[in-house]
Amino acid sequence: MRSRVPSARSLALLLLACVATSGLPACGESKPTSLARELLGKNPPELDLTGGTWLNVPGETLSLAASLGKVVYLEFGFATCPGCHFMAEHMQSWHEQWGEKGLVVISVEHGPQSPLQALEARVRSGAPTHPVLHDRDGRNTVLFAVQGFPSAYLLGRNGKVVWEGVPIRDVAALEAKIKATLGL
């Protein structure tokens, strides 16, 4: 009997089947969890800055507690995630449009998927201009129980979560929620 080397297509299908049955969420998907929606109406945990590096925040660090009185859009993602890349344009636009009106846009870049040097080069090129936390060890992904990328939270002026979820599912509804939370 002669052995055959599997084709690239066969290997790709096998890999896809393994991922699909492993329970790991794909980019833009979120795995149901007992933690889902638990942050709505609550104060989220403070960002863990251990091993983190802020970009676009000259001479200071940000904290969610210090952002009281502002509306905060906090998104978890990484550079090679197509859904995260799609959201980056919206986040930049929101930062430019509503930053003066009290919106703070923060990206938390999942360090295990995004090397710091590549992120620094992207920021030096001019996009994004909003604050970015490079989360070297992914501590915040664990802290916030992120189940898929991108995942996001919208915090009202009182610091409580008013929206959470996968932002690419309905960007228009999310944008309307941001505007309403800002009082626009």
Number of C-alpha atoms within 10 A of each C-alpha: 3 4 5 6 8 9 9 9 9 11 12 12 12 12 12 12 11 12 13 12 10 9 9 14 16 16 18 19 18 18 13 10 11 8 11 15 13 12 17 16 14 14 16 18 12 12 19 15 17 12 12 21 17 19 22 18 14 8 7 9 14 15 12 18 14 10 18 15 13 20 27 26 22 19 26 24 28 24 18 11 17 15 22 24 14 12 18 18 13 13 23 16 15 19 22 15 11 17 17 9 15 16 26 22 23 20 24 25 27 23 24 14 16 18 16 20 9 11 21 16 11 13 17 13 10 10 14 20 17 21 20 24 26 26 28 21 15 20 19 25 22 10 13 18 14 20 22 21 26 27 26 23 22 25 29 24 18 15 21 19 22 20 20 20 22 22 22 18 12 10 13 11 11 18 15 12 16 23 16 11 19 17 9 10
